[in-house]
Amino acid sequence: MKTKTILSVLVLAVMTSVYGQKPTIELTFTAINNAVYVQLDSIKVMNRTQGGDNVLYWPDTTLTMEITPGDTLLYIGYITGYPVGVQEIIQEYNQFRLFQNYPNPVKDQSIISMFIPEKGIMNVMVTDVQGKLIISSDWQLDKGNHSFRLTPGSSNLFFLTALWKGESRSIKILSSEPNTGMSCMLEYIGKSDKETTLRASKNKSDRTMPESGILDAPVANETYTFQFATNIPCPGTPTVEYEEQVYNTIQVFSQCWLKENLNVGTMINGNQSQTNNAIKEKYCYNNEPDSCAKYGGLYQWEEMMQYFSQQGTQGICPTGWHLPTDEEWKVLEGAVDTKYGIGDPVWDLEEDYRGFDAGENLQATSGCYYEVNGTDLFGFSGLPGGFRYYYGGFNDIGSYDHWWTSTGDNIYTAWMRSLICGSPGVTQSSMSEVYGLSVRCIRDN
């Protein structure tokens, strides 16, 4: 009996050792700009499930590693040369820039930021809607990002103009609760040491090289190709015809997105719930079909998912496309933000407004009330289509873009993304699944 027990223990130990081993896989990387080969400078491999990362430097572009099946890996590629179309964006980032204040409209206080490409005197003027000069002040500023705090006065509309070395930039500032009898005040907050250029290299704050990200959960040896083309139709798939409609596509580095919000299904009234009845159903803002034609349909989360719960499912997207996960949205945010790159911890802040200017760079150049539109530098063209309340009403058109992710938060809520007209960052929050939000599709790997 004792011998049998010892043998059983040995067999169990061997089986645990064999079956408990993590598989070893080989990952190989290359890169293109559209269809032209480009040389990688380095590759960072991050395990988004277990944590930890590895970095490869050219000419080493192959990594052998152990992985637990099911782990999601994030690959970030960097190149030394600027691809066509990106160099122009980089040059724009290195110019004098004035960013829209946040929040806007202003209640009590608002923050205004600007980037100065070299040391000089900055003149800041604030005028009211009649053109009356309220504030004029000069500041000797060093190269970098500078922030000011604005306290509105009794007017409900202001214009702030910044002049630097003969160049001027202006923004429109709205006040939701004018403070009668109080003076408008502008206070200098300080300078950020992080410079605003396009891309992060191996160091998070050194944004000097283009960066492209790929998500995958590999189970065997894989070869990955980073795409560094951006703001062009997806190579080989400029349009997608789906349910008698044609959608344009947009390449944002290694992600290919539909350029427009999805507009598929039969319109139902906002006071009805979408149901699992084998018919795709949509809401149109204020129950007006023209709103769907302009902004796309609005969908409850389960209808969008077609009543599956697996994140990344096809749902109501065309064949070969799927509903973006929360992680895929994070890659997009990091790809277009000029301060926080792909994989930066800022994108893991839950239920928070985050980022530097990802929102403004994803927002379309038209469609927002008060003309506080985005720059749309990467062609994503987010339009403020609003949302449908759980009880059937509608709100936020002309002010907010709201999109579902396919990642659930709990049994009743799922993660979503919002862009706010006039605000440079992006908001991630958990929303009840019975609300009606917009939907974007992303192409399968």
C-alpha positions as CSV (number, residue, x, y, z in Angstrom):
1,M,0.0,0.0,0.0
2,K,2.8,2.4,0.9
3,T,4.6,1.6,-2.4
4,K,1.4,2.3,-4.4
5,T,0.9,5.6,-2.6
6,I,4.5,6.7,-3.4
7,L,4.0,5.7,-7.1
8,S,0.7,7.6,-7.3
9,V,2.3,10.7,-5.9
10,L,5.2,10.5,-8.4
11,V,2.8,10.0,-11.4
12,L,0.7,13.0,-10.2
13,A,3.9,15.1,-9.9
14,V,5.0,14.2,-13.4
15,M,1.6,14.9,-14.9
16,T,1.4,18.2,-13.1
17,S,4.8,19.1,-14.4
18,V,3.9,18.1,-18.0
19,Y,0.4,19.6,-18.2
20,G,1.3,22.7,-16.1
21,Q,4.0,23.8,-18.5
22,K,3.3,26.9,-20.5
23,P,3.6,26.4,-24.3
24,T,6.6,28.2,-25.9
25,I,5.8,30.1,-29.1
26,E,7.8,32.2,-31.5
27,L,6.6,35.6,-32.5
28,T,8.1,37.3,-35.6
29,F,7.5,40.9,-36.6
30,T,7.7,43.1,-39.7
31,A,6.2,46.4,-40.9
32,I,4.8,48.1,-43.9
33,N,3.6,51.6,-44.8
34,N,0.6,50.8,-47.0
35,A,2.2,48.1,-49.1
36,V,5.9,49.2,-48.8
37,Y,8.3,47.6,-46.4
38,V,9.6,49.8,-43.6
39,Q,12.3,48.9,-41.0
40,L,11.2,48.5,-37.4
41,D,13.3,50.3,-34.8
42,S,11.9,48.3,-31.9
43,I,9.0,46.2,-30.7
44,K,7.4,46.1,-27.3
45,V,5.4,43.0,-26.3
46,M,3.0,43.5,-23.4
47,N,1.0,40.8,-21.7
48,R,-2.3,42.5,-21.0
49,T,-3.6,39.5,-19.0
50,Q,-0.7,38.5,-16.8
51,G,1.3,41.8,-16.9
52,G,5.0,42.2,-17.8
53,D,6.6,43.1,-21.1
54,N,9.6,42.4,-23.4
55,V,11.4,44.8,-25.8
56,L,13.2,43.8,-29.0
57,Y,15.6,46.1,-30.8
58,W,16.5,46.0,-34.5
59,P,17.8,43.8,-36.1
60,D,16.2,41.4,-33.6
61,T,12.6,41.0,-34.7
62,T,11.8,37.5,-33.3
63,L,10.8,36.7,-29.8
64,T,10.5,33.2,-28.2
65,M,8.4,33.3,-25.0
66,E,6.2,31.1,-22.8
67,I,2.5,32.0,-22.7
68,T,-0.6,30.9,-20.9
69,P,-3.3,29.9,-23.4
70,G,-5.9,32.7,-23.5
71,D,-3.5,35.5,-22.6
72,T,-4.0,38.7,-24.7
73,L,-0.7,40.2,-25.9
74,L,-0.3,43.8,-27.1
75,Y,2.4,44.3,-29.7
76,I,3.7,47.9,-30.2
77,G,6.0,48.6,-33.1
78,Y,8.2,51.7,-33.6
79,I,9.9,52.8,-36.7
80,T,12.7,55.4,-37.2
81,G,11.4,56.8,-40.6
82,Y,8.2,58.7,-40.9
83,P,5.8,57.2,-43.4
84,V,4.0,59.3,-46.0
85,G,1.2,61.3,-44.4
86,V,2.5,61.0,-40.9
87,Q,5.4,63.4,-41.3
88,E,2.9,66.2,-42.1
89,I,1.0,65.4,-38.9
90,I,4.3,65.5,-36.9
91,Q,5.1,68.8,-38.4
92,E,1.7,70.2,-37.3
93,Y,2.2,68.8,-33.8
94,N,5.5,70.7,-33.5
95,Q,3.9,74.0,-34.4
96,F,2.3,76.6,-32.0
97,R,-1.0,75.1,-30.9
98,L,-3.9,76.3,-28.8
99,F,-6.3,73.6,-27.5
100,Q,-10.0,73.8,-26.7
101,N,-10.7,74.5,-23.0
102,Y,-12.0,71.7,-20.8
103,P,-14.7,71.5,-19.6
104,N,-16.7,73.5,-22.2
105,P,-19.3,74.8,-21.5
106,V,-17.7,76.2,-18.3
107,K,-19.5,76.2,-14.9
108,D,-17.0,77.4,-12.4
109,Q,-13.5,77.0,-13.9
110,S,-11.9,75.7,-17.1
111,I,-8.5,74.7,-18.1
112,I,-6.8,76.0,-21.3
113,S,-3.6,74.4,-22.7
114,M,-1.2,75.5,-25.5
115,F,2.0,74.2,-27.0
116,I,4.9,76.6,-27.6
117,P,7.6,75.2,-30.0
118,E,10.3,77.6,-28.7
119,K,10.8,80.2,-26.0
120,G,9.0,83.5,-26.6
121,I,6.4,86.0,-25.4
122,M,2.8,84.9,-25.5
123,N,0.0,87.5,-25.5
124,V,-3.4,86.2,-24.3
125,M,-6.5,88.2,-24.9
126,V,-10.1,87.4,-23.8
127,T,-13.0,89.2,-25.5
128,D,-16.8,89.0,-25.1
129,V,-19.3,88.4,-27.9
130,Q,-19.4,92.2,-28.7
131,G,-15.6,92.2,-29.1
132,K,-15.0,94.1,-25.9
133,L,-11.5,93.4,-24.5
134,I,-11.8,91.7,-21.0
135,I,-8.3,90.4,-20.5
136,S,-4.9,91.1,-22.1
137,S,-1.7,89.8,-20.6
138,D,1.8,88.9,-21.7
139,W,3.7,85.8,-20.6
140,Q,7.3,84.8,-21.2
141,L,7.0,81.1,-21.8
142,D,9.6,78.4,-22.5
143,K,9.2,75.7,-25.1
144,G,6.6,73.1,-24.1
145,N,3.0,72.6,-23.0
146,H,1.5,75.4,-20.8
147,S,-1.8,75.5,-18.9
148,F,-4.1,78.3,-17.7
149,R,-7.1,78.4,-15.5
150,L,-10.1,80.5,-16.7
151,T,-12.8,81.7,-14.3
152,P,-15.7,83.1,-16.3
153,G,-17.4,86.4,-15.5
154,S,-20.9,87.6,-16.3
155,S,-21.0,86.8,-20.0
156,N,-22.1,83.4,-21.5
157,L,-19.7,83.5,-24.5
158,F,-16.0,84.4,-24.7
159,F,-13.3,84.3,-27.3
160,L,-9.7,83.6,-26.2
161,T,-6.9,84.5,-28.6
162,A,-3.2,83.6,-28.1
163,L,-0.6,85.4,-30.1
164,W,3.0,84.1,-30.4
165,K,5.6,85.4,-32.8
166,G,3.1,86.8,-35.2
167,E,0.9,83.7,-35.2
168,S,-2.6,83.7,-33.6
169,R,-5.0,81.0,-32.5
170,S,-8.5,81.4,-31.1
171,I,-11.1,79.3,-29.3
172,K,-14.7,79.9,-28.4
173,I,-15.6,79.4,-24.7
174,L,-19.1,78.9,-23.4
175,S,-20.3,79.6,-19.9
176,S,-23.3,77.5,-18.7
177,E,-23.8,79.6,-15.5
178,P,-22.6,83.2,-15.9
179,N,-21.5,84.8,-12.6
180,T,-23.2,88.1,-12.5
181,G,-21.1,90.8,-10.9
182,M,-17.9,88.7,-11.1
183,S,-14.9,89.5,-13.2
184,C,-13.4,87.1,-15.7
185,M,-9.9,85.9,-14.5
186,L,-7.1,84.1,-16.2
187,E,-4.4,82.4,-14.1
188,Y,-1.2,80.7,-15.3
189,I,-1.0,77.1,-13.8
190,G,2.4,75.9,-15.1
191,K,4.4,74.1,-17.7
192,S,4.5,70.4,-18.5
193,D,7.9,68.8,-19.2
194,K,6.4,66.4,-21.6
195,E,6.7,67.7,-25.2
196,T,3.9,67.2,-27.7
197,T,5.2,65.3,-30.8
198,L,3.5,62.4,-32.6
199,R,4.8,59.2,-31.2
200,A,6.3,57.5,-28.2
201,S,9.5,55.6,-28.7
202,K,10.7,53.1,-26.1
203,N,10.3,55.7,-23.4
204,K,6.6,56.7,-22.7
205,S,7.1,60.4,-22.8
206,D,9.6,60.5,-25.7
207,R,7.1,60.8,-28.5
208,T,9.5,60.9,-31.4
209,M,8.6,57.9,-33.6
210,P,5.5,56.6,-35.2
211,E,3.9,53.8,-33.2
212,S,1.5,51.0,-34.3
213,G,-0.3,48.4,-32.1
214,I,-1.7,44.9,-32.6
215,L,-3.8,42.9,-30.1
216,D,-3.9,39.1,-30.3
217,A,-4.2,35.9,-28.1
218,P,-1.7,33.6,-29.9
219,V,-1.8,29.8,-29.4
220,A,1.0,28.9,-31.8
221,N,3.9,30.5,-33.7
222,E,2.8,33.7,-35.4
223,T,4.1,36.4,-37.8
224,Y,2.7,39.9,-37.4
225,T,2.9,42.8,-39.8
226,F,2.5,46.3,-38.4
227,Q,0.8,48.8,-40.6
228,F,2.1,52.4,-40.4
229,A,-0.2,54.0,-43.0
230,T,-2.9,56.2,-41.5
231,N,-5.7,58.5,-42.6
232,I,-6.2,56.6,-45.8
233,P,-8.9,54.0,-46.9
234,C,-7.9,50.6,-45.6
235,P,-5.6,49.1,-48.3
236,G,-7.5,46.5,-50.3
237,T,-10.8,47.4,-48.7
238,P,-11.7,51.1,-49.4
239,T,-15.4,50.5,-49.0
240,V,-17.7,47.8,-47.6
241,E,-21.2,47.1,-49.0
242,Y,-23.5,45.8,-46.3
243,E,-27.3,45.6,-46.2
244,E,-27.7,47.8,-49.3
245,Q,-25.5,50.6,-47.8
246,V,-21.9,51.5,-48.7
247,Y,-19.5,52.3,-45.8
248,N,-16.1,53.9,-46.2
249,T,-13.1,52.5,-44.3
250,I,-10.2,54.3,-42.5
251,Q,-6.8,52.9,-41.7
252,V,-5.4,54.1,-38.3
253,F,-2.0,52.4,-38.2
254,S,-2.6,48.7,-37.6
255,Q,-6.4,49.0,-37.1
256,C,-8.9,49.2,-40.0
257,W,-12.3,50.8,-39.0
258,L,-15.5,51.7,-40.7
259,K,-15.4,55.4,-41.2
260,E,-19.1,55.9,-40.5
261,N,-21.3,54.7,-37.6
262,L,-23.3,51.5,-38.4
263,N,-26.8,52.1,-39.8
264,V,-28.4,48.8,-40.2
265,G,-31.8,47.4,-39.3
266,T,-35.5,48.4,-39.0
267,M,-36.3,51.6,-37.2
268,I,-38.5,51.2,-34.1
269,N,-39.9,53.9,-31.9
270,G,-37.7,55.1,-29.0
271,N,-40.2,54.1,-26.4
272,Q,-39.9,50.4,-27.5
273,S,-37.2,48.0,-26.4
274,Q,-35.2,46.1,-29.0
275,T,-35.8,42.4,-28.7
276,N,-34.3,39.1,-29.8
277,N,-36.8,38.5,-32.6
278,A,-34.5,37.6,-35.5
279,I,-34.9,41.2,-36.9
280,K,-32.2,43.8,-36.5
281,E,-33.7,46.9,-34.9
282,K,-32.4,50.4,-34.5
283,Y,-33.4,53.7,-33.0
284,C,-33.0,57.0,-34.9
285,Y,-32.5,60.1,-32.9
286,N,-35.9,61.8,-32.1
287,N,-37.5,58.9,-34.2
288,E,-36.4,60.7,-37.4
289,P,-35.0,58.5,-40.2
290,D,-32.8,61.4,-41.4
291,S,-30.9,61.3,-38.1
292,C,-29.9,57.7,-38.9
293,A,-28.8,58.7,-42.4
294,K,-26.5,61.3,-40.9
295,Y,-25.3,59.8,-37.6
296,G,-26.1,56.1,-37.9
297,G,-28.5,54.0,-35.8
298,L,-28.6,53.8,-32.0
299,Y,-28.6,50.3,-30.5
300,Q,-29.1,48.7,-27.1
301,W,-26.1,46.6,-26.2
302,E,-27.7,43.2,-26.5
303,E,-29.2,44.0,-29.9
304,M,-25.7,45.2,-31.1
305,M,-24.2,41.9,-29.8
306,Q,-27.1,39.9,-31.4
307,Y,-27.6,38.3,-28.0
308,F,-24.1,36.8,-27.6
309,S,-22.0,37.8,-24.7
310,Q,-18.4,37.1,-26.0
311,Q,-16.5,40.3,-26.5
312,G,-15.2,40.8,-30.0
313,T,-18.1,39.0,-31.5
314,Q,-19.4,40.0,-35.0
315,G,-22.7,41.1,-33.7
316,I,-24.5,43.4,-36.2
317,C,-21.2,44.1,-38.1
318,P,-20.5,42.8,-41.6
319,T,-18.8,39.5,-42.2
320,G,-15.1,39.8,-41.6
321,W,-15.7,42.6,-39.1
322,H,-16.5,42.6,-35.4
323,L,-17.5,44.8,-32.6
324,P,-14.5,46.5,-31.0
325,T,-13.4,45.4,-27.5
326,D,-12.5,47.8,-24.7
327,E,-8.8,46.9,-25.3
328,E,-9.1,47.7,-29.0
329,W,-10.5,51.1,-28.2
330,K,-7.5,51.6,-25.9
331,V,-5.1,50.9,-28.8
332,L,-7.0,53.4,-30.9
333,E,-6.8,56.1,-28.2
334,G,-3.1,55.5,-27.7
335,A,-2.4,55.5,-31.5
336,V,-3.9,59.0,-32.0
337,D,-3.0,60.8,-28.7
338,T,0.0,63.0,-28.9
339,K,1.2,62.5,-25.3
340,Y,0.1,59.1,-24.0
341,G,1.0,56.2,-26.4
342,I,-0.4,52.8,-26.9
343,G,-0.1,50.7,-23.7
344,D,0.3,53.8,-21.4
345,P,-1.3,53.2,-18.0
346,V,-3.5,56.3,-18.5
347,W,-5.8,54.2,-20.8
348,D,-6.5,51.7,-18.0
349,L,-8.1,54.4,-15.7
350,E,-11.7,53.2,-15.5
351,E,-14.7,55.5,-15.7
352,D,-12.6,58.5,-16.2
353,Y,-11.8,61.3,-18.6
354,R,-8.3,60.6,-19.9
355,G,-5.8,61.3,-22.5
356,F,-4.3,64.6,-23.9
357,D,-5.9,65.1,-27.3
358,A,-7.1,61.7,-28.5
359,G,-10.8,62.9,-28.4
360,E,-10.1,66.1,-30.5
361,N,-8.1,64.0,-33.0
362,L,-10.9,61.5,-33.4
363,Q,-13.7,64.1,-33.6
364,A,-14.9,65.3,-37.0
365,T,-14.2,68.9,-38.2
366,S,-18.0,69.6,-38.3
367,G,-21.2,68.7,-36.6
368,C,-20.7,70.1,-33.1
369,Y,-22.9,72.9,-31.8
370,Y,-21.1,76.3,-31.4
371,E,-18.5,75.1,-33.9
372,V,-16.2,73.6,-31.2
373,N,-15.2,70.7,-33.6
374,G,-12.3,68.4,-33.6
375,T,-9.2,68.2,-35.8
376,D,-10.0,64.7,-37.3
377,L,-6.3,64.2,-37.9
378,F,-6.6,60.5,-38.5
379,G,-9.8,60.5,-40.5
380,F,-11.9,58.7,-37.9
381,S,-14.6,61.4,-38.3
382,G,-16.5,61.0,-35.0
383,L,-19.9,62.7,-35.2
384,P,-21.9,63.8,-32.1
385,G,-25.0,61.6,-32.7
386,G,-26.2,61.6,-29.1
387,F,-28.0,58.7,-27.4
388,R,-31.3,57.1,-26.5
389,Y,-32.3,57.1,-22.8
390,Y,-33.4,53.9,-21.1
391,Y,-37.0,55.3,-21.0
392,G,-37.1,56.2,-24.7
393,G,-36.1,59.9,-24.9
394,F,-33.1,61.2,-26.7
395,N,-30.3,63.6,-25.8
396,D,-26.8,65.0,-26.6
397,I,-27.0,65.3,-30.4
398,G,-24.5,67.9,-31.5
399,S,-22.5,67.6,-28.2
400,Y,-21.4,64.0,-27.6
401,D,-20.3,60.9,-29.5
402,H,-21.2,57.7,-27.6
403,W,-20.1,54.3,-28.8
404,W,-20.5,50.8,-27.3
405,T,-17.6,48.4,-26.8
406,S,-18.3,44.7,-26.9
407,T,-16.8,44.3,-23.4
408,G,-19.4,43.8,-20.7
409,D,-18.7,45.3,-17.2
410,N,-21.3,43.3,-15.2
411,I,-24.6,41.7,-15.8
412,Y,-26.4,45.0,-16.5
413,T,-23.7,47.3,-17.9
414,A,-21.0,47.4,-20.6
415,W,-18.1,49.7,-21.3
416,M,-18.5,52.6,-23.8
417,R,-16.6,55.5,-25.1
418,S,-17.5,59.2,-25.4
419,L,-16.1,62.2,-27.2
420,I,-17.3,65.6,-26.0
421,C,-17.4,68.5,-28.4
422,G,-14.8,71.0,-27.3
423,S,-13.0,68.6,-25.0
424,P,-9.6,67.1,-26.1
425,G,-9.7,63.8,-24.1
426,V,-11.8,60.7,-24.2
427,T,-14.2,59.4,-21.6
428,Q,-14.6,55.7,-20.7
429,S,-17.6,54.7,-18.6
430,S,-19.9,51.8,-17.8
431,M,-23.4,52.3,-19.2
432,S,-26.6,50.4,-18.7
433,E,-27.2,48.0,-21.6
434,V,-30.7,49.3,-22.2
435,Y,-29.4,52.7,-23.4
436,G,-29.1,53.2,-27.2
437,L,-25.6,54.2,-28.4
438,S,-23.8,54.4,-31.7
439,V,-21.7,51.5,-33.1
440,R,-18.5,51.3,-35.1
441,C,-17.0,48.1,-36.5
442,I,-13.4,47.1,-36.8
443,R,-12.0,44.6,-39.3
444,D,-10.9,41.2,-38.1
445,N,-7.1,40.6,-37.9
